């Protein structure tokens, strides 16, 4: 695990993440096959396009940790070489990028954003025997069946929503619930599991609404206001969620007990775009602990060193956690890691603390979903702060 003592000075500059990037020290990239002194990793992600800010922040967190590890001597003396290719969230480009990365003999593909892109590249990687490590998505395909080459950390939104309602009931008591969803292939399971959690907890379910990306949120906000719920569960996109919350706050019709969010919610969009009255009600799952938590110290130090202009948020810390988990896997994979030895190393992890930012991870033959618990966050003085950890079991 990376500590602050591992991070020494690095003299070379940093190339922008918006184009193909090779990370292996200051000089030209080494050849892992011919020199044996480099561990080659690849990534395809939406650095440009509609979600470029998310992809950029995620990649900066990853690359900061990898650079810090390299600066401290690497993994068993080998430097990590990360080749990042921008796909702009275009599925065809993502597949093309991954085929190139496989051809270039990268031993794993790490991180990456874009639900459609991730789904499309998994079969390519599975066929090639190259693992996909910790993509920034929540996919039932990674939970309900074991994809041999895919290892994930983000529980599905249906399981998150169920756990969130259950935890809120334990925290502040049962009550009435309204659910706001976005357009998603997980919509029906989200609804079913929220209804089950409400029923099991002794509350009442008032209804649900779907808000499309970029649409006028007023009709949905009116539905929520008319329902007058104790809790509103948001699995919608942050921009739409923020607009709905602002509408409710402006009409003095915020939920009576809490605004409940899945891991897609906590970020600067919500924090900067909503009033204090909404902040006081927020109880949200998060993929990692927030940047304000002491556990983020190594991440912040690395990002500030290599990306001094970066605006660090929970997406950045997730990038750090991904990289720290990859390093932990490489350390277990032996002195000359391969795709096969890395897969075996990850599959052997049992309740292993791979990053201070996330709970311990466990993988097995039956499950390649590493996290079955997640931290929660609230807001205090305009900043996210870590709250309790909530179990997020995989439910049938």
C-alpha positions in Angstrom: 0.0 0.0 0.0 1.3 3.4 -0.9 2.3 5.7 2.0 3.4 9.2 2.0 7.0 8.1 2.5 6.9 6.3 -0.8 6.3 9.5 -2.8 9.6 11.1 -3.7 10.4 13.8 -6.3 9.8 13.2 -10.0 11.6 15.5 -12.4 9.7 14.8 -15.6 6.5 16.6 -16.7 3.1 15.1 -17.2 1.4 14.8 -20.6 -2.3 15.7 -20.8 -4.7 12.8 -20.3 -6.9 13.8 -23.2 -4.7 12.0 -25.7 -2.9 8.7 -25.8 -0.4 8.7 -22.9 2.4 6.4 -21.9 3.6 6.4 -18.3 6.9 4.8 -17.5 9.2 7.5 -16.2 10.8 10.4 -18.0 12.3 8.8 -21.1 10.8 6.8 -24.0 8.6 3.9 -23.0 10.4 0.7 -22.3 9.4 -2.6 -23.9 8.1 -5.0 -21.3 8.8 -8.1 -23.4 12.3 -7.3 -24.4 13.6 -5.5 -21.3 11.5 -7.0 -18.5 11.6 -3.8 -16.5 8.1 -2.6 -17.2 4.5 -3.7 -16.3 2.3 -2.7 -19.2 -1.3 -1.7 -18.4 -3.8 -0.1 -20.7 -7.0 2.0 -20.4 -9.7 3.2 -22.7 -11.9 6.0 -21.3 -14.1 8.9 -22.1 -11.6 11.7 -21.6 -13.3 13.9 -24.2 -17.0 14.1 -25.0 -20.1 14.5 -22.8 -18.6 13.0 -19.6 -15.0 14.0 -20.2 -14.7 15.7 -16.8 -15.5 12.4 -15.1 -13.1 10.4 -17.2 -10.3 12.9 -16.7 -10.7 13.0 -12.9 -10.8 9.2 -12.7 -7.7 8.9 -14.8 -5.8 11.6 -12.9 -6.4 9.7 -9.7 -5.1 6.5 -11.2 -2.1 8.0 -12.9 -1.1 10.0 -9.8 -0.8 6.8 -7.7 1.0 4.9 -10.5 3.5 7.8 -10.9 4.1 7.9 -7.1 4.7 4.1 -7.1 7.1 4.4 -10.0 8.9 7.3 -8.4 9.4 5.1 -5.3 11.0 2.3 -7.3 8.0 0.6 -8.9 6.5 -2.9 -8.1 9.4 -5.4 -7.4 11.6 -2.9 -9.2 9.4 -2.7 -12.3 7.8 0.5 -13.4 4.1 0.7 -14.3 3.5 1.8 -17.9 0.0 3.0 -18.4 -1.2 3.6 -22.0 -4.4 5.7 -22.0 -6.5 5.9 -25.1 -9.4 8.3 -25.3 -12.7 6.8 -26.7 -15.0 9.8 -26.1 -17.5 7.3 -24.7 -17.9 6.0 -28.3 -18.4 2.2 -28.1 -16.8 1.5 -31.4 -13.7 3.5 -30.5 -13.5 1.8 -27.1 -13.5 -1.6 -28.8 -10.9 -0.5 -31.3 -8.7 0.9 -28.5 -8.9 -2.3 -26.5 -8.0 -4.4 -29.5 -4.9 -2.2 -30.0 -4.0 -2.5 -26.3 -4.3 -6.3 -26.4 -2.2 -6.4 -29.5 0.4 -4.3 -27.8 0.6 -7.0 -25.0 -0.7 -5.0 -22.1 -1.3 -7.5 -19.3 -4.5 -5.8 -18.0 -7.0 -3.0 -18.8 -7.7 -0.8 -15.8 -10.5 1.6 -14.9 -12.4 3.2 -17.7 -15.7 5.0 -17.9 -18.8 4.6 -20.0 -21.4 1.8 -19.3 -21.9 1.0 -23.0 -18.2 0.9 -23.7 -17.4 -1.3 -20.8 -20.1 -3.8 -21.8 -18.7 -3.9 -25.3 -15.0 -4.5 -24.4 -15.6 -7.3 -21.9 -16.1 -10.0 -24.5 -13.0 -8.9 -26.4 -10.9 -9.1 -23.3 -12.4 -12.3 -22.1 -11.5 -13.9 -25.4 -8.0 -12.6 -25.3 -7.5 -13.7 -21.7 -6.7 -10.1 -20.6 -8.4 -8.9 -17.3 -10.5 -5.8 -17.0 -9.8 -4.3 -13.5 -12.2 -2.2 -11.6 -14.2 -0.2 -14.3 -16.2 2.8 -13.1 -19.6 1.2 -13.6 -22.1 -0.8 -11.8 -23.1 -3.8 -14.0 -25.4 -6.8 -13.2 -23.2 -8.8 -15.6 -20.3 -8.6 -13.2 -22.5 -9.7 -10.3 -25.1 -12.2 -11.4 -22.5 -14.3 -13.3 -18.7 -14.5 -13.0 -17.0 -13.0 -16.1 -13.6 -14.7 -15.8 -11.6 -11.7 -16.9 -13.7 -8.9 -15.3 -13.1 -7.7 -11.7 -15.4 -5.0 -10.3 -15.9 -3.0 -7.2 -19.1 -1.1 -7.7 -22.3 -3.0 -6.5 -25.3 -2.7 -8.8 -27.7 0.2 -8.4 -30.6 -2.1 -7.4 -28.5 -3.5 -4.6 -27.3 -0.1 -3.6 -30.8 1.3 -3.5 -32.0 -1.5 -1.3 -29.1 -1.1 1.1 -29.6 2.6 1.2 -33.3 2.5 2.2 -32.6 -0.2 4.8 -29.7 1.9 6.3 -31.8 5.1 6.3 -34.6 3.3 8.1 -32.2 2.1 10.8 -30.7 5.5 11.1 -33.8 7.7 11.3 -36.8 5.3 11.3 -39.3 4.0 8.7 -41.2 6.4 6.5 -42.7 7.1 3.1 -40.4 6.8 0.1 -40.5 8.3 -3.5 -38.0 6.9 -6.0 -36.5 9.0 -8.9 -34.7 7.0 -11.6 -33.0 7.8 -14.8 -33.3 5.9 -18.1 -31.4 2.6 -17.4 -31.5 -1.1 -18.1 -31.5 -1.5 -14.3 -34.7 0.4 -13.8 -37.1 -2.5 -13.1 -34.7 -4.2 -10.6 -34.1 -0.8 -8.8 -37.9 -0.4 -8.4 -38.4 -3.9 -7.2 -35.6 -3.8 -4.6 -36.6 -0.3 -3.3 -40.2 -1.6 -2.8 -38.9 -4.7 -1.0 -36.7 -2.6 1.3 -39.6 -0.3 2.1 -41.9 -3.2 2.8 -39.4 -5.1 4.9 -38.6 -1.9 6.9 -42.3 -1.1 7.7 -42.5 2.0 5.5 -44.8 3.0 2.6 -43.9 3.4 -1.0 -45.5 6.4 -2.7 -44.4 6.0 -6.3 -41.6 6.5 -8.8 -40.7 8.7 -11.8 -38.1 8.5 -14.5 -36.2 11.6 -15.6 -34.3 11.3 -19.0 -30.9 12.8 -19.4 -31.1 16.5 -20.3 -34.8 16.7 -20.0 -36.9 19.3 -18.2 -37.1 18.0 -14.6 -40.1 20.1 -13.7 -42.8 17.3 -14.2 -40.8 14.9 -12.0 -40.1 17.6 -9.4 -43.9 18.2 -9.2 -44.6 14.5 -8.7 -42.1 14.4 -5.8 -43.5 17.6 -4.3 -47.1 16.3 -4.5 -46.2 13.0 -2.9 -44.7 14.8 0.2 -42.3 11.9 1.1 -40.2 11.4 4.1 -37.4 10.1 1.9 -36.5 10.6 -1.8 -34.2 8.0 -3.3 -32.2 9.2 -6.3 -30.6 6.8 -8.8 -30.8 9.5 -11.5 -27.8 11.4 -13.0 -26.2 14.1 -10.8 -27.2 17.0 -13.0 -30.9 16.0 -13.1 -30.9 15.1 -9.4 -29.4 18.6 -8.5 -32.1 20.4 -10.6 -34.9 18.4 -8.9 -33.5 19.1 -5.4 -33.2 22.8 -6.2 -36.8 22.9 -7.3 -38.0 21.2 -4.1 -35.8 23.5 -2.0 -37.1 26.6 -3.7 -40.7 25.5 -3.0 -39.8 24.5 0.6 -40.9 20.9 -0.3 -37.7 18.9 0.4 -38.3 15.5 1.9 -39.0 15.4 5.6 -36.2 13.0 6.7 -33.5 12.5 4.0 -32.3 12.8 0.5 -30.9 9.3 -0.3 -28.3 8.9 -3.1 -26.5 6.0 -4.7 -22.8 6.2 -5.6 -23.6 8.3 -8.7 -24.7 11.3 -6.6 -21.9 12.6 -4.3 -19.8 15.0 -6.3 -19.2 18.6 -6.9 -22.3 19.0 -9.1 -24.6 18.3 -6.2 -22.4 20.0 -3.6 -22.1 23.3 -5.5 -25.5 23.3 -7.1 -27.8 22.8 -4.1 -28.5 24.9 -1.0 -27.5 24.2 2.6 -31.1 23.1 3.4 -30.5 20.2 1.0 -27.0 19.4 2.3 -28.4 18.9 5.8 -30.7 16.1 4.5 -28.2 14.2 2.3 -27.3 10.6 3.2 -25.6 9.0 0.2 -23.5 5.9 -0.6 -20.1 6.7 -2.0 -17.6 4.5 -3.8 -14.7 5.8 -1.7 -14.3 8.0 1.4 -14.3 11.7 0.5 -11.2 13.8 -0.1 -11.7 15.5 3.3 -11.2 12.1 5.1 -7.7 11.3 6.6 -7.7 8.1 4.6 -7.3 10.2 1.4 -4.0 11.7 2.5 -1.8 9.6 0.1 -4.2 10.2 -2.8 -4.3 13.9 -2.2 -0.5 14.2 -1.9 0.0 12.3 -5.2 -2.6 14.2 -7.2 -1.4 17.6 -5.9 2.1 16.7 -6.9 1.5 15.4 -10.4 -1.7 17.3 -11.2 -1.5 20.5 -9.2 -4.4 22.1 -11.2 -6.8 19.2 -10.6 -10.0 19.8 -8.7 -10.0 16.8 -6.4 -13.4 15.1 -5.7 -14.8 11.6 -5.0 -14.2 10.6 -8.7 -10.5 11.4 -8.2 -10.3 9.4 -5.0 -12.0 6.5 -6.8 -9.2 6.7 -9.4 -6.7 6.5 -6.6 -8.4 3.5 -5.1 -8.5 1.7 -8.4 -4.7 2.2 -8.8 -4.0 1.2 -5.3 -6.0 -2.0 -5.8 -4.1 -2.7 -9.0 -0.8 -2.3 -7.3 -1.9 -4.7 -4.5 -2.8 -7.2 -7.2 0.5 -6.8 -9.0 2.4 -7.2 -5.7 0.7 -10.6 -5.2 1.2 -11.7 -8.8 4.9 -12.4 -8.5 8.1 -10.8 -9.8 7.1 -11.1 -13.4 3.3 -10.6 -13.5 1.3 -11.8 -16.5 -2.4 -11.6 -17.2 -2.9 -15.1 -15.8 -0.9 -14.6 -12.6 -2.7 -11.2 -12.0 -6.1 -12.9 -12.4 -5.0 -15.6 -9.9 -3.7 -13.0 -7.5 -6.9 -11.0 -7.5 -9.1 -14.2 -7.2 -7.1 -15.1 -4.0 -7.9 -11.8 -2.2 -10.0 -12.5 0.9 -11.0 -9.5 3.1 -7.9 -7.7 1.9 -7.3 -4.0 2.5 -6.1 -2.8 -0.9 -6.7 0.9 -0.4 -7.4 3.0 2.7 -10.2 4.7 0.7 -12.5 1.6 0.5 -13.5 -1.3 2.6 -11.6 -4.6 2.3 -12.2 -6.5 -0.9 -13.0 -10.2 -1.4 -13.0 -12.1 -4.7 -13.8 -15.7 -5.3 -14.8 -18.2 -8.0 -18.4 -17.4 -7.2 -18.1 -13.6 -7.3 -15.8 -11.0 -9.0 -17.5 -8.2 -7.2 -14.9 -7.1 -4.6 -17.0 -4.8 -2.4 -20.1 -5.9 -0.5 -20.1 -2.8 1.7 -19.6 0.9 0.9 -18.9 4.1 2.8 -21.6 6.7 3.2 -21.2 10.4 3.2 -23.1 13.4 4.6 -22.4 17.1 4.2 -21.0 19.4 6.8 -19.9 23.0 6.3 -20.1 22.6 2.5 -17.9 19.5 2.4 -18.5 15.8 2.2 -17.6 13.8 5.3 -17.5 10.1 5.8 -20.2 8.5 7.8 -20.8 4.8 8.6 -20.1 1.9 6.3 -23.2 0.2 4.9 -23.5 -3.5 3.9 -24.5 -3.9 0.3 -25.2 -7.6 -0.2 -25.8 -9.1 -3.6 -29.5 -9.9 -3.6 -31.4 -12.4 -5.8 
